[in-house]
């Protein structure tokens, strides 16, 4: 008898999760109302900037390289919660030839959710 009770509770729990997933995914504004909206993107998204002030930039300058960083917004990557991903990209250029010598892996940047 107890096994039947736990089975029914598990079925109810799974049904509730499926309902929440469908509602948050398909009802416009439901997710924003409950979780808030993502903070606005920075104004310099997509623009490469010379990084001469950080420790890594100074170390690169000592090796004859120029370190450049940018924030990149990928709107198609975001998973279930949507909103896209904000990534920090870093590349190193040779100061003499301006050729890209090295590229670091993309680093995700956390965006906060702001309640309206």
PyMOL commands that set and color helices and strands:
alter all, ss='L'
color gray80, all
select helices_A, chain A and resi 2-26+30-35+55-62+79-81
alter helices_A, ss='H'
color red, helices_A
select strands_A, chain A and resi 37-38+49-50+65-74+85-94+100-103+107-109+113-114
alter strands_A, ss='S'
color yellow, strands_A
deselect
rebuild
show_as cartoon
